[in-house]
Amino acid sequence: MGLADGVVQSRWLARRAAAWIAGQRAVHRPLARPLDKDTMARLKPYFDARTLAPVRMREVPRIDPPWPLAMIDRVRELPLDFDYLWGITFVDTIVVATDPVSEEEQIPNVFHECVHVAQYTRLGLVGFMHRYLEEWVASGYSYWAIELERHAFELQQRFSAGAAPFSVEAEVISHLEAPV
């Protein structure tokens, strides 16, 4: 397979994944609720109101593996244990599992998912999925090597450590525009 074939396949996969994300958003968003006042108050110093305003959150008993992981699971073991996954973001709709985290871990995890909302806003749905999947496949299916995840975890750690307020959106823009 030549480079052009890989680009075409990557774009096709990103469009297919984006369609799945849009479908999941359509399923979960009507059942989701706005972030509660306490969570909004904690996140507001770090996020622009335009990022937080549309965010909705839905609790479910368990996060199911997303497409295309469901296909991979048929062939070999999943590269990430979904029994411990707390949340997944579908553009501006966060779906969270009710069990895996303690209450004090919940707000930092919502922060992490809201970083993904800012990333989706900057990259668009297809752009986000293209970059996410390209990095995931290039790393040999390592969730921990996906730069969008690593950056969200880095910002989450700063927030959890009590860092002075910073603009997540500015951090996302700077990070996405930085040379590789």
Phi, psi and omega in degrees: 000131178275171180303317181299320178298318179296320179294316179298314179297319180296317178294319178298313180298318180296318178295319180294315178296321179297321178295321178295315179301313180299320178295318178295321177299316181296327178287313189274328186301317180297339181260000183268163180236157175297159175299142181289165185300320179296315179296315178302317180297322179289326185272334186307320180294346185252339185238146172292143180303329179293336177280315185283327186306316182277353185294133174232152183229138178232133176265136177226158180297325184205145175273122177276149179302133180284158169293136011265008181299328178299324177291318181295323181301332178290333185263319182205176182296142179298143180282000181215134182278108184284352175293339182249004180283128183268321185210162175213141183252128175249083180068280180230015181239118183259125176252125184236146175277143184280338189265314197296341184237153176284166182299322181289341176274345187296312183296316175300326178289322174297320176306310180304312181294326177291332172299318177297324176301316178296323178294315176302317181300317183286318187266341189080163184298309182293319178298317177299310183294322179300310181294316181300309183289323179300315180291323180295313180292315181299331182272005183079032178069038177263113176303321185287348179264355180286118185300323178299322177288314182300319180293319177298319178293322178299313179293323177298319178296319177299315178299312182296330180280358178083027179301149174304147181308140177221161181273111177300317181301316178297320178296318179296313179301312180300316183293317182290333182266353180292142178296145181279000000 
